[in-house]
Amino acid sequence: MKHLDLRGLKCPLPVLKTRKFLAALAPGESVEVSCTDPMSVIDLPHMLRETGDVLESQSHAQGLAIFVIRKQGLP
């Protein structure tokens, strides 16, 4: 699994950087995205509904949101 550290970035950068990172992944690959922007818990799931990629898990603790996202399509 790949990791994308977006701590410290504010909206819209977490969404833009995640979208760009996902575009470079092969179908079926996963990435763990770490964000501190409070809007990311709304913005990233919304972006995934648009792209069709899969939010496999989401957690939030002590100001850090972690998303596990799988690129759409078959591996």
KEMI-383536 format. One line per field, with one value per atom (N, C-alpha, C, O, CB): residue number from 0; residue in three letters; chain; x, y, z; atom name. Coordinates in pm, whole numbers, padded with zeros to 5 digits. Glycine has a CB too. Layout:
N
num = c(NUM | ...);
residu = c(ALA | ...);
chaine = c(A | ...);
X = c(X | ...);
Y = c(Y | ...);
Z = c(Z | ...);
atome = c(CA | ...);
***
This chain:
75
num = c(0 | 0 | 0 | 0 | 0 | 1 | 1 | 1 | 1 | 1 | 2 | 2 | 2 | 2 | 2 | 3 | 3 | 3 | 3 | 3 | 4 | 4 | 4 | 4 | 4 | 5 | 5 | 5 | 5 | 5 | 6 | 6 | 6 | 6 | 6 | 7 | 7 | 7 | 7 | 7 | 8 | 8 | 8 | 8 | 8 | 9 | 9 | 9 | 9 | 9 | 10 | 10 | 10 | 10 | 10 | 11 | 11 | 11 | 11 | 11 | 12 | 12 | 12 | 12 | 12 | 13 | 13 | 13 | 13 | 13 | 14 | 14 | 14 | 14 | 14 | 15 | 15 | 15 | 15 | 15 | 16 | 16 | 16 | 16 | 16 | 17 | 17 | 17 | 17 | 17 | 18 | 18 | 18 | 18 | 18 | 19 | 19 | 19 | 19 | 19 | 20 | 20 | 20 | 20 | 20 | 21 | 21 | 21 | 21 | 21 | 22 | 22 | 22 | 22 | 22 | 23 | 23 | 23 | 23 | 23 | 24 | 24 | 24 | 24 | 24 | 25 | 25 | 25 | 25 | 25 | 26 | 26 | 26 | 26 | 26 | 27 | 27 | 27 | 27 | 27 | 28 | 28 | 28 | 28 | 28 | 29 | 29 | 29 | 29 | 29 | 30 | 30 | 30 | 30 | 30 | 31 | 31 | 31 | 31 | 31 | 32 | 32 | 32 | 32 | 32 | 33 | 33 | 33 | 33 | 33 | 34 | 34 | 34 | 34 | 34 | 35 | 35 | 35 | 35 | 35 | 36 | 36 | 36 | 36 | 36 | 37 | 37 | 37 | 37 | 37 | 38 | 38 | 38 | 38 | 38 | 39 | 39 | 39 | 39 | 39 | 40 | 40 | 40 | 40 | 40 | 41 | 41 | 41 | 41 | 41 | 42 | 42 | 42 | 42 | 42 | 43 | 43 | 43 | 43 | 43 | 44 | 44 | 44 | 44 | 44 | 45 | 45 | 45 | 45 | 45 | 46 | 46 | 46 | 46 | 46 | 47 | 47 | 47 | 47 | 47 | 48 | 48 | 48 | 48 | 48 | 49 | 49 | 49 | 49 | 49 | 50 | 50 | 50 | 50 | 50 | 51 | 51 | 51 | 51 | 51 | 52 | 52 | 52 | 52 | 52 | 53 | 53 | 53 | 53 | 53 | 54 | 54 | 54 | 54 | 54 | 55 | 55 | 55 | 55 | 55 | 56 | 56 | 56 | 56 | 56 | 57 | 57 | 57 | 57 | 57 | 58 | 58 | 58 | 58 | 58 | 59 | 59 | 59 | 59 | 59 | 60 | 60 | 60 | 60 | 60 | 61 | 61 | 61 | 61 | 61 | 62 | 62 | 62 | 62 | 62 | 63 | 63 | 63 | 63 | 63 | 64 | 64 | 64 | 64 | 64 | 65 | 65 | 65 | 65 | 65 | 66 | 66 | 66 | 66 | 66 | 67 | 67 | 67 | 67 | 67 | 68 | 68 | 68 | 68 | 68 | 69 | 69 | 69 | 69 | 69 | 70 | 70 | 70 | 70 | 70 | 71 | 71 | 71 | 71 | 71 | 72 | 72 | 72 | 72 | 72 | 73 | 73 | 73 | 73 | 73 | 74 | 74 | 74 | 74 | 74);
residu = c(MET | MET | MET | MET | MET | LYS | LYS | LYS | LYS | LYS | HIS | HIS | HIS | HIS | HIS | LEU | LEU | LEU | LEU | LEU | ASP | ASP | ASP | ASP | ASP | LEU | LEU | LEU | LEU | LEU | ARG | ARG | ARG | ARG | ARG | GLY | GLY | GLY | GLY | GLY | LEU | LEU | LEU | LEU | LEU | LYS | LYS | LYS | LYS | LYS | CYS | CYS | CYS | CYS | CYS | PRO | PRO | PRO | PRO | PRO | LEU | LEU | LEU | LEU | LEU | PRO | PRO | PRO | PRO | PRO | VAL | VAL | VAL | VAL | VAL | LEU | LEU | LEU | LEU | LEU | LYS | LYS | LYS | LYS | LYS | THR | THR | THR | THR | THR | ARG | ARG | ARG | ARG | ARG | LYS | LYS | LYS | LYS | LYS | PHE | PHE | PHE | PHE | PHE | LEU | LEU | LEU | LEU | LEU | ALA | ALA | ALA | ALA | ALA | ALA | ALA | ALA | ALA | ALA | LEU | LEU | LEU | LEU | LEU | ALA | ALA | ALA | ALA | ALA | PRO | PRO | PRO | PRO | PRO | GLY | GLY | GLY | GLY | GLY | GLU | GLU | GLU | GLU | GLU | SER | SER | SER | SER | SER | VAL | VAL | VAL | VAL | VAL | GLU | GLU | GLU | GLU | GLU | VAL | VAL | VAL | VAL | VAL | SER | SER | SER | SER | SER | CYS | CYS | CYS | CYS | CYS | THR | THR | THR | THR | THR | ASP | ASP | ASP | ASP | ASP | PRO | PRO | PRO | PRO | PRO | MET | MET | MET | MET | MET | SER | SER | SER | SER | SER | VAL | VAL | VAL | VAL | VAL | ILE | ILE | ILE | ILE | ILE | ASP | ASP | ASP | ASP | ASP | LEU | LEU | LEU | LEU | LEU | PRO | PRO | PRO | PRO | PRO | HIS | HIS | HIS | HIS | HIS | MET | MET | MET | MET | MET | LEU | LEU | LEU | LEU | LEU | ARG | ARG | ARG | ARG | ARG | GLU | GLU | GLU | GLU | GLU | THR | THR | THR | THR | THR | GLY | GLY | GLY | GLY | GLY | ASP | ASP | ASP | ASP | ASP | VAL | VAL | VAL | VAL | VAL | LEU | LEU | LEU | LEU | LEU | GLU | GLU | GLU | GLU | GLU | SER | SER | SER | SER | SER | GLN | GLN | GLN | GLN | GLN | SER | SER | SER | SER | SER | HIS | HIS | HIS | HIS | HIS | ALA | ALA | ALA | ALA | ALA | GLN | GLN | GLN | GLN | GLN | GLY | GLY | GLY | GLY | GLY | LEU | LEU | LEU | LEU | LEU | ALA | ALA | ALA | ALA | ALA | ILE | ILE | ILE | ILE | ILE | PHE | PHE | PHE | PHE | PHE | VAL | VAL | VAL | VAL | VAL | ILE | ILE | ILE | ILE | ILE | ARG | ARG | ARG | ARG | ARG | LYS | LYS | LYS | LYS | LYS | GLN | GLN | GLN | GLN | GLN | GLY | GLY | GLY | GLY | GLY | LEU | LEU | LEU | LEU | LEU | PRO | PRO | PRO | PRO | PRO);
chaine = c(A | A | A | A | A | A | A | A | A | A | A | A | A | A | A | A | A | A | A | A | A | A | A | A | A | A | A | A | A | A | A | A | A | A | A | A | A | A | A | A | A | A | A | A | A | A | A | A | A | A | A | A | A | A | A | A | A | A | A | A | A | A | A | A | A | A | A | A | A | A | A | A | A | A | A | A | A | A | A | A | A | A | A | A | A | A | A | A | A | A | A | A | A | A | A | A | A | A | A | A | A | A | A | A | A | A | A | A | A | A | A | A | A | A | A | A | A | A | A | A | A | A | A | A | A | A | A | A | A | A | A | A | A | A | A | A | A | A | A | A | A | A | A | A | A | A | A | A | A | A | A | A | A | A | A | A | A | A | A | A | A | A | A | A | A | A | A | A | A | A | A | A | A | A | A | A | A | A | A | A | A | A | A | A | A | A | A | A | A | A | A | A | A | A | A | A | A | A | A | A | A | A | A | A | A | A | A | A | A | A | A | A | A | A | A | A | A | A | A | A | A | A | A | A | A | A | A | A | A | A | A | A | A | A | A | A | A | A | A | A | A | A | A | A | A | A | A | A | A | A | A | A | A | A | A | A | A | A | A | A | A | A | A | A | A | A | A | A | A | A | A | A | A | A | A | A | A | A | A | A | A | A | A | A | A | A | A | A | A | A | A | A | A | A | A | A | A | A | A | A | A | A | A | A | A | A | A | A | A | A | A | A | A | A | A | A | A | A | A | A | A | A | A | A | A | A | A | A | A | A | A | A | A | A | A | A | A | A | A | A | A | A | A | A | A | A | A | A | A | A | A | A | A | A | A | A | A | A | A | A | A | A | A | A | A | A | A | A | A | A | A | A | A | A | A);
X = c(00084 | 00000 | 00089 | 00190 | -00096 | 00050 | 00123 | 00069 | -00041 | 00112 | 00149 | 00109 | 00120 | 00213 | 00196 | 00024 | 00023 | 00001 | -00107 | -00089 | 00104 | 00099 | 00062 | 00142 | 00235 | -00060 | -00109 | -00133 | -00211 | -00238 | -00067 | -00083 | -00035 | 00068 | -00005 | -00110 | -00075 | -00131 | -00126 | 00072 | -00185 | -00241 | -00388 | -00460 | -00226 | -00432 | -00570 | -00644 | -00584 | -00575 | -00776 | -00866 | -00833 | -00813 | -01014 | -00826 | -00861 | -00743 | -00759 | -00928 | -00626 | -00506 | -00517 | -00472 | -00390 | -00572 | -00581 | -00658 | -00617 | -00647 | -00767 | -00846 | -00769 | -00764 | -00982 | -00710 | -00637 | -00518 | -00496 | -00588 | -00443 | -00326 | -00367 | -00301 | -00238 | -00477 | -00525 | -00573 | -00544 | -00639 | -00646 | -00695 | -00579 | -00583 | -00783 | -00476 | -00359 | -00285 | -00242 | -00263 | -00272 | -00203 | -00281 | -00221 | -00188 | -00414 | -00496 | -00486 | -00491 | -00641 | -00472 | -00463 | -00339 | -00338 | -00461 | -00235 | -00110 | -00110 | -00018 | 00007 | -00210 | -00215 | -00276 | -00356 | -00295 | -00237 | -00299 | -00431 | -00444 | -00204 | -00528 | -00654 | -00629 | -00549 | -00746 | -00699 | -00686 | -00582 | -00584 | -00652 | -00492 | -00393 | -00459 | -00561 | -00278 | -00399 | -00453 | -00354 | -00233 | -00493 | -00409 | -00327 | -00388 | -00511 | -00316 | -00301 | -00344 | -00312 | -00197 | -00274 | -00415 | -00401 | -00419 | -00517 | -00503 | -00323 | -00330 | -00351 | -00276 | -00201 | -00456 | -00489 | -00518 | -00570 | -00610 | -00484 | -00521 | -00630 | -00686 | -00399 | -00660 | -00764 | -00900 | -00938 | -00762 | -00974 | -01103 | -01203 | -01292 | -01162 | -01191 | -01284 | -01258 | -01342 | -01276 | -01142 | -01110 | -01209 | -01232 | -00969 | -01268 | -01363 | -01491 | -01566 | -01397 | -01515 | -01630 | -01584 | -01647 | -01699 | -01474 | -01430 | -01379 | -01412 | -01322 | -01299 | -01244 | -01352 | -01353 | -01139 | -01444 | -01551 | -01636 | -01679 | -01642 | -01658 | -01734 | -01659 | -01719 | -01760 | -01528 | -01448 | -01454 | -01463 | -01301 | -01449 | -01451 | -01584 | -01588 | -01422 | -01692 | -01822 | -01817 | -01879 | -01938 | -01743 | -01730 | -01639 | -01669 | -01675 | -01528 | -01430 | -01465 | -01421 | -01293 | -01544 | -01577 | -01476 | -01491 | -01590 | -01372 | -01275 | -01341 | -01442 | -01144 | -01283 | -01348 | -01282 | -01161 | -01345 | -01363 | -01316 | -01330 | -01440 | -01398 | -01218 | -01221 | -01233 | -01298 | -01097 | -01169 | -01186 | -01152 | -01082 | -01097 | -01205 | -01182 | -01179 | -01266 | -01293 | -01079 | -01074 | -01030 | -00967 | -00977 | -01064 | -01032 | -01003 | -01087 | -01148 | -00883 | -00846 | -00744 | -00648 | -00789 | -00765 | -00672 | -00634 | -00517 | -00547 | -00734 | -00711 | -00650 | -00621 | -00625 | -00629 | -00572 | -00676 | -00725 | -00442 | -00707 | -00799 | -00715 | -00625 | -00903 | -00748 | -00678 | -00780 | -00880 | -00597 | -00753 | -00841 | -00763 | -00648 | -00896 | -00825 | -00767 | -00855 | -00975 | -00760 | -00793 | -00866 | -00810 | -00689 | -00857 | -00901 | -00861 | -00901 | -01016 | -00925 | -00806 | -00833 | -00935 | -00925 | -00702 | -01031 | -01137 | -01082 | -00975 | -01241 | -01157 | -01119 | -01055 | -01028 | -01024 | -01033 | -00975 | -00823 | -00765 | -01022 | -00758 | -00611 | -00551 | -00429 | -00560);
Y = c(-00118 | 00000 | 00124 | 00130 | 00000 | 00222 | 00347 | 00443 | 00425 | 00410 | 00545 | 00643 | 00783 | 00814 | 00629 | 00868 | 01007 | 01093 | 01092 | 01033 | 01168 | 01252 | 01394 | 01465 | 01250 | 01435 | 01568 | 01652 | 01747 | 01558 | 01617 | 01693 | 01836 | 01860 | 01625 | 01929 | 02070 | 02143 | 02266 | 02084 | 02070 | 02133 | 02166 | 02091 | 02042 | 02279 | 02324 | 02306 | 02299 | 02471 | 02300 | 02288 | 02395 | 02511 | 02299 | 02361 | 02236 | 02143 | 02043 | 02267 | 02173 | 02095 | 01946 | 01866 | 02152 | 01903 | 01758 | 01684 | 01576 | 01731 | 01742 | 01678 | 01678 | 01577 | 01750 | 01790 | 01799 | 01704 | 01636 | 01942 | 01698 | 01610 | 01462 | 01378 | 01642 | 01430 | 01292 | 01250 | 01139 | 01277 | 01337 | 01306 | 01280 | 01185 | 01423 | 01363 | 01347 | 01216 | 01145 | 01467 | 01185 | 01063 | 00940 | 00845 | 01059 | 00942 | 00830 | 00809 | 00695 | 00852 | 00916 | 00905 | 00826 | 00764 | 01044 | 00829 | 00760 | 00614 | 00539 | 00834 | 00573 | 00434 | 00342 | 00384 | 00426 | 00215 | 00113 | 00071 | 00080 | -00011 | 00026 | -00022 | -00129 | -00221 | -00077 | -00116 | -00212 | -00174 | -00229 | -00344 | -00080 | -00037 | 00051 | 00114 | 00041 | 00052 | 00129 | 00232 | 00218 | 00038 | 00337 | 00441 | 00478 | 00482 | 00566 | 00505 | 00557 | 00706 | 00745 | 00483 | 00788 | 00933 | 00987 | 00956 | 00997 | 01069 | 01132 | 01282 | 01347 | 01104 | 01337 | 01479 | 01541 | 01474 | 01499 | 01668 | 01741 | 01845 | 01901 | 01809 | 01870 | 01966 | 01911 | 01803 | 01997 | 01981 | 01929 | 01907 | 01822 | 02023 | 01981 | 01964 | 01838 | 01798 | 02084 | 01775 | 01655 | 01542 | 01459 | 01608 | 01537 | 01429 | 01442 | 01346 | 01428 | 01560 | 01582 | 01579 | 01515 | 01717 | 01648 | 01668 | 01541 | 01516 | 01772 | 01461 | 01340 | 01238 | 01188 | 01276 | 01204 | 01111 | 01165 | 01088 | 01083 | 01296 | 01355 | 01337 | 01302 | 01505 | 01361 | 01344 | 01198 | 01172 | 01386 | 01104 | 00962 | 00922 | 00834 | 00876 | 00984 | 00957 | 01002 | 00940 | 01029 | 01108 | 01157 | 01067 | 01040 | 01300 | 01021 | 00944 | 00796 | 00728 | 00959 | 00747 | 00604 | 00519 | 00398 | 00554 | 00582 | 00506 | 00470 | 00528 | 00589 | 00373 | 00313 | 00358 | 00345 | 00160 | 00411 | 00445 | 00319 | 00282 | 00565 | 00253 | 00126 | 00147 | 00068 | 00045 | 00252 | 00284 | 00430 | 00494 | 00193 | 00480 | 00619 | 00624 | 00567 | 00714 | 00692 | 00710 | 00853 | 00919 | 00607 | 00899 | 01035 | 01037 | 00999 | 01134 | 01082 | 01090 | 01201 | 01213 | 00954 | 01280 | 01386 | 01477 | 01514 | 01325 | 01513 | 01606 | 01548 | 01621 | 01713 | 01416 | 01351 | 01257 | 01165 | 01273 | 01280 | 01192 | 01101 | 01147 | 01274 | 00972 | 00874 | 00803 | 00749 | 00772 | 00803 | 00740 | 00631 | 00651 | 00845 | 00515 | 00411 | 00404 | 00377 | 00271 | 00431 | 00441 | 00341 | 00327 | 00585 | 00270 | 00175 | 00233 | 00275 | 00034 | 00235 | 00282 | 00191 | 00069 | 00288 | 00249 | 00172 | 00079 | 00102 | 00265 | -00025 | -00119 | -00244 | -00251 | -00054 | -00340 | -00467 | -00458 | -00388 | -00581 | -00529 | -00527 | -00593 | -00600 | -00595);
Z = c(00000 | 00000 | 00000 | 00070 | 00122 | -00079 | -00087 | 00020 | 00072 | -00229 | 00052 | 00154 | 00096 | 00022 | 00282 | 00132 | 00088 | 00212 | 00272 | -00021 | 00251 | 00371 | 00331 | 00270 | 00445 | 00365 | 00331 | 00455 | 00452 | 00248 | 00565 | 00689 | 00668 | 00605 | 00805 | 00722 | 00713 | 00592 | 00587 | 00712 | 00495 | 00376 | 00398 | 00464 | 00253 | 00344 | 00358 | 00226 | 00119 | 00402 | 00237 | 00123 | 00020 | 00057 | 00168 | -00105 | -00172 | -00198 | -00268 | -00301 | -00145 | -00178 | -00146 | -00229 | -00105 | -00033 | -00010 | -00120 | -00163 | 00124 | -00165 | -00271 | -00403 | -00472 | -00289 | -00437 | -00565 | -00569 | -00669 | -00588 | -00460 | -00457 | -00453 | -00513 | -00335 | -00384 | -00381 | -00520 | -00565 | -00279 | -00586 | -00722 | -00817 | -00895 | -00776 | -00810 | -00896 | -00864 | -00954 | -00881 | -00735 | -00692 | -00741 | -00791 | -00538 | -00727 | -00771 | -00922 | -00970 | -00732 | -00997 | -01143 | -01184 | -01290 | -01208 | -01101 | -01134 | -01088 | -01122 | -01072 | -01010 | -00962 | -01065 | -01149 | -00832 | -01058 | -01142 | -01077 | -00955 | -01162 | -01156 | -01099 | -00993 | -01013 | -01209 | -00880 | -00772 | -00667 | -00557 | -00827 | -00699 | -00601 | -00495 | -00520 | -00670 | -00374 | -00263 | -00214 | -00230 | -00150 | -00152 | -00091 | 00043 | 00058 | -00184 | 00140 | 00270 | 00270 | 00255 | 00389 | 00288 | 00284 | 00426 | 00492 | 00186 | 00472 | 00603 | 00586 | 00514 | 00686 | 00652 | 00639 | 00775 | 00865 | 00545 | 00790 | 00910 | 00882 | 00976 | 00970 | 00756 | 00721 | 00763 | 00717 | 00568 | 00852 | 00898 | 00784 | 00797 | 00999 | 00675 | 00563 | 00482 | 00402 | 00472 | 00502 | 00425 | 00451 | 00363 | 00457 | 00571 | 00601 | 00519 | 00505 | 00750 | 00466 | 00377 | 00231 | 00147 | 00409 | 00204 | 00065 | -00002 | -00118 | 00062 | 00068 | 00003 | -00030 | -00143 | 00094 | 00062 | 00022 | -00094 | -00180 | 00141 | -00096 | -00207 | -00339 | -00440 | -00180 | -00339 | -00460 | -00507 | -00627 | -00435 | -00412 | -00449 | -00512 | -00598 | -00327 | -00469 | -00535 | -00680 | -00766 | -00460 | -00707 | -00845 | -00929 | -01045 | -00846 | -00871 | -00948 | -00959 | -01051 | -00886 | -00863 | -00862 | -00787 | -00780 | -01002 | -00732 | -00652 | -00518 | -00481 | -00629 | -00448 | -00331 | -00201 | -00184 | -00342 | -00110 | 00024 | 00108 | 00150 | 00086 | 00133 | 00206 | 00356 | 00424 | 00176 | 00409 | 00551 | 00574 | 00495 | 00639 | 00684 | 00723 | 00874 | 00941 | 00664 | 00930 | 01074 | 01104 | 01021 | 01141 | 01223 | 01261 | 01410 | 01491 | 01226 | 01447 | 01588 | 01608 | 01531 | 01638 | 01709 | 01748 | 01632 | 01616 | 01807 | 01551 | 01442 | 01317 | 01223 | 01489 | 01314 | 01195 | 01135 | 01201 | 01232 | 01010 | 00936 | 00846 | 00776 | 00853 | 00849 | 00766 | 00679 | 00728 | 00853 | 00550 | 00451 | 00380 | 00341 | 00349 | 00362 | 00277 | 00153 | 00161 | 00352 | 00039 | -00088 | -00187 | -00201 | -00146 | -00256 | -00361 | -00496 | -00515 | -00339 | -00588 | -00724 | -00790 | -00780 | -00808 | -00856 | -00920 | -01027 | -01082 | -00982 | -01055 | -01159 | -01102 | -00982 | -01256 | -01187 | -01144 | -01144 | -01227 | -01236 | -01050 | -01048 | -01170 | -01183 | -00923);
atome = c(N | CA | C | O | CB | N | CA | C | O | CB | N | CA | C | O | CB | N | CA | C | O | CB | N | CA | C | O | CB | N | CA | C | O | CB | N | CA | C | O | CB | N | CA | C | O | CB | N | CA | C | O | CB | N | CA | C | O | CB | N | CA | C | O | CB | N | CA | C | O | CB | N | CA | C | O | CB | N | CA | C | O | CB | N | CA | C | O | CB | N | CA | C | O | CB | N | CA | C | O | CB | N | CA | C | O | CB | N | CA | C | O | CB | N | CA | C | O | CB | N | CA | C | O | CB | N | CA | C | O | CB | N | CA | C | O | CB | N | CA | C | O | CB | N | CA | C | O | CB | N | CA | C | O | CB | N | CA | C | O | CB | N | CA | C | O | CB | N | CA | C | O | CB | N | CA | C | O | CB | N | CA | C | O | CB | N | CA | C | O | CB | N | CA | C | O | CB | N | CA | C | O | CB | N | CA | C | O | CB | N | CA | C | O | CB | N | CA | C | O | CB | N | CA | C | O | CB | N | CA | C | O | CB | N | CA | C | O | CB | N | CA | C | O | CB | N | CA | C | O | CB | N | CA | C | O | CB | N | CA | C | O | CB | N | CA | C | O | CB | N | CA | C | O | CB | N | CA | C | O | CB | N | CA | C | O | CB | N | CA | C | O | CB | N | CA | C | O | CB | N | CA | C | O | CB | N | CA | C | O | CB | N | CA | C | O | CB | N | CA | C | O | CB | N | CA | C | O | CB | N | CA | C | O | CB | N | CA | C | O | CB | N | CA | C | O | CB | N | CA | C | O | CB | N | CA | C | O | CB | N | CA | C | O | CB | N | CA | C | O | CB | N | CA | C | O | CB | N | CA | C | O | CB | N | CA | C | O | CB | N | CA | C | O | CB | N | CA | C | O | CB | N | CA | C | O | CB | N | CA | C | O | CB | N | CA | C | O | CB | N | CA | C | O | CB | N | CA | C | O | CB | N | CA | C | O | CB | N | CA | C | O | CB | N | CA | C | O | CB);
***
